[in-house]
Amino acid sequence: MFPIIAKEAIAPGFWRFVVGAPEIARKHRPGQFVMVLLHERGERIPLTIAHSDPVAGTITLVVQEVGKTTMEMGTFPVGSELQAVVGPLGTPTHIERVGTVVCVGGGAGIAPLLPIAADMKAAGNRVYSILGGRTKELVILREEMAAVSDEIFFTTDDGSFGRKGLVTHALADLIAERGKPDLVVAIGPAIMMKVVSDLTRKDAIPTLVSLNSIMIDGTGMCGCCRVDVGGQTKFVCVDGPEFDGHKVDFDLLIKRLRAFLPQEQEARQRFLAQHRCRALEGASHA
């Protein structure tokens, strides 16, 4: 069992969990993730590691309530335990000194970007970060990303914070004003990573993306997370999650991400209904 040591709401629908996992904390490297099982009747879900502390023996997970399981995890209080946390999984980010690195993050993708930006900075790179979200509240981890960036830029869809527009608009302007960076790392919704990759492909700027395909076991056995990269089948859980953005077939990835949308919606509605019933029962006994 893995205890929840701390829990904090960092944005609407976003939680930061600090979980006791000494072995994972000791071995974790940027770019890796864990598979989490809430309880014996639950489903396994992949969650990226935003921070690890090998001395304290903890890992930090930033969780957005999207599906039934992440919504249920949001109800877990400090002191409760997760049934299983397996990891670290996936291939770590290759960290080296390349010169100038632009880190582009959208929504929940900012969380896995944080340790990558930190290590890129520590390796001697100049790090520019571009973070975006629908509103100011959804641009998470702003202070943490600013601390590991030489310069940081913000965008919001509604203009409530930073520049109104998309991260790709800010990236295009940054390239035009400062010149081509040596590397772009983009993590966020699949469509965002696709547009970033299309933009950088024109200038032949090396681009890494971290894919969020549907995953079941996290060990490469089920094949559910397969993606097409450069005309070859790759498994996100073992070959990734990071790939060359210029080689990823994003249209196929997006199609597969939508494969179970009706079932996901049904599970969310069922959970919300059950949760409301429990709340009403608790109120009636108060």
Protein Blocks (a to p, Z undefined) as FASTA:
>chain_A
ZZdfbdcdfbghiacdddddfklmmmpcghiacdddfblkbccdddddfbdcfknopacd
ddddfblmlmmmmmpcghiacfbacddedjddddddfbjacdddehjllmmmmmmmmmmm
mnopacddddddfblklmghklmmmmmcfbdcdddfklpgcjeddfklmmmmmmmmnopa
fbdcddddfklmmmmmmmmmmnopacddddfbdcfklnopnommgcceehiacdfklmmm
bdcfklpcfklmmmmmmmmmmmmmmmmmmmmmmmmmmmmmmmmmZZ
